[in-house]
Amino acid sequence: MKFDYLIVGAGYAGAILAERIASQLDKKVIIIEKRNHIAGNAFDYYDENGVLVHKYGPHIFHTSSKKVYDYLSDFTKWNTYVHHVKAVVEGKPVPIPFNLNSVYELFPKNFSEKLESKLIEKYGYGLKIPILKLKEVDDSDLKFLAEYIYKNVFYGYTLKQWALKPEELDFNVTSRVPVYISRDNRYFQDTYQQIPAYGYTAMFEKILNHKNIRILLNTDYREAIEYIKFDKMIYTGPLDYYFDYIYGQLPYRSLRFEFENFNQSQFQEVGQMNYPNNYDYTRITEFKYLTMQKSINTTVAFEYPQEYIPGINEPYYPIPRDINNELFSKYKAEAEKLDGSVFFVGRLADYKYYNMDQIAGVALQLFEKKIANIR
Ligand SMILES: Cc1cc2nc3c(=O)[nH]c(=O)nc-3n(C[C@H](O)[C@H](O)[C@H](O)COP(=O)(O)OP(=O)(O)OC[C@H]3O[C@@H](n4cnc5c(N)ncnc54)[C@H](O)[C@@H]3O)c2cc1C
């Protein structure tokens, strides 16, 4: 049998493209996935205690893209879940992103009022400001606040997460969690904040349930590619691996998760608790908040950042620095030479951190702009 498309990887990018090609173009697709499951890093499963957990770290779906939301809604019902995060600062859990409520939790009322009015006067209510930008402020009270937040919320967390100081990373990394001049304690402000009602894996099963789609699990694409006949390829794996590391390895940061089940219905006061200054882990996630599962026990994940060692652990986060971006652009130039016969897409092939809705949007766009036009 000959396939029109061979797709490497059954995560968001691979699964959505397979579904579009199968259902909209009526073409035959084979997906090759090296793990023993579909859904990529969004994979969830019921642990031995019956609690639904996310194997590769907590995944919270949020988007302001109606197009992405509508597309995924064909394959799942949703539970509304508004994510709340706190960080333990000087022994006190305070809202993250650091906002005006966090100021009041940590400082005396009079001083907090002064900081609040200065912040609003200078930046305006509702503004999100990156910490490295806030540090440039010239007012002495605001400077004190900026240094305090930098030291107690960002510095230790970034060092644990990346083994680098905030200044050593691209500016946009620390900007992802800005200081928020607001009383809004929600972690995200997107229009749609919902989690698949039966989990991510169940949603992926529906996306991939099409007569034109075959899936080969437990197989690195290189083991199978010479035995499969196909016209075109979509590759969502690591770009450096595809090109045999000719320019060297693209660096990643990895993570280790320790899952622990407690014989109590609730472990902590919010879905995610960050520990910027104590312990080796960065955060603890309690899955029941995210999944809305009712059970008498609860499972949490302690998250330990670690160095990425190929073949030993997972490449989780590209490390956004100039030197790594330069290396990536060499591989990108190789990839462009294959344009039209191999499409490279996804967090690993683009060496880029995407949220789930972003990669879903990128995959839909690739389908419309490049694939649906090709006959
Ligand atoms: C810890 C963590 C938490 C996250 N939390 C959130 C969140 O809360 N909200 C959010 O929106 N996003 C979150 N994300 C991002 C989300 O995981 C990504 O957007 C999404 O997984 C990207 O999908 P993808 O298809 O590009 O990649 P992946 O999901 O990684 O899929 C790629 C697939 O390709 C397979 N593959 C790779 N190489 C080969 C090969 N050689 N042969 C065969 N198969 C191969 C892999 O096994 C994998 O299954 C998080 C990411 C991490 C790391």
The ligand as an ORCA input file, in Angstrom:
! r2SCAN-3c Opt
* xyz 0 1
  C       6.251     20.786     30.748
  C       5.397     21.376     29.661
  C       4.190     21.925     29.982
  C       3.401     22.480     28.997
  N       2.220     23.057     29.363
  C       1.444     23.632     28.440
  C       0.229     24.266     28.821
  O      -0.140     24.300     30.004
  N      -0.519     24.848     27.855
  C      -0.149     24.837     26.525
  O      -0.887     25.381     25.701
  N       1.002     24.221     26.143
  C       1.801     23.632     27.053
  N       2.970     23.015     26.672
  C       3.323     22.981     25.245
  C       2.765     21.747     24.507
  O       3.300     20.576     25.071
  C       3.129     21.858     23.014
  O       2.480     22.979     22.462
  C       2.742     20.653     22.176
  O       3.139     19.445     22.747
  C       3.388     20.775     20.798
  O       2.949     19.749     19.946
  P       3.912     19.153     18.840
  O       3.083     18.283     17.988
  O       4.680     20.251     18.201
  O       5.019     18.321     19.660
  P       4.931     17.014     20.546
  O       3.705     17.015     21.376
  O       6.222     16.895     21.240
  O       4.815     15.846     19.474
  C       5.914     15.396     18.699
  C       5.842     13.895     18.639
  O       6.840     13.423     17.727
  C       7.370     12.230     18.225
  N       8.701     12.001     17.645
  C       9.809     12.758     17.813
  N      10.852     12.243     17.144
  C      10.400     11.125     16.524
  C      11.008     10.145     15.702
  N      12.317     10.208     15.396
  N      10.256      9.111     15.240
  C       8.936      9.026     15.570
  N       8.308      9.918     16.369
  C       9.028     10.968     16.836
  C       7.440     12.468     19.729
  O       7.504     11.249     20.439
  C       6.131     13.230     19.968
  O       5.078     12.381     20.325
  C       3.811     22.474     27.643
  C       5.043     21.905     27.319
  C       5.832     21.377     28.312
  C       7.169     20.815     27.946
*
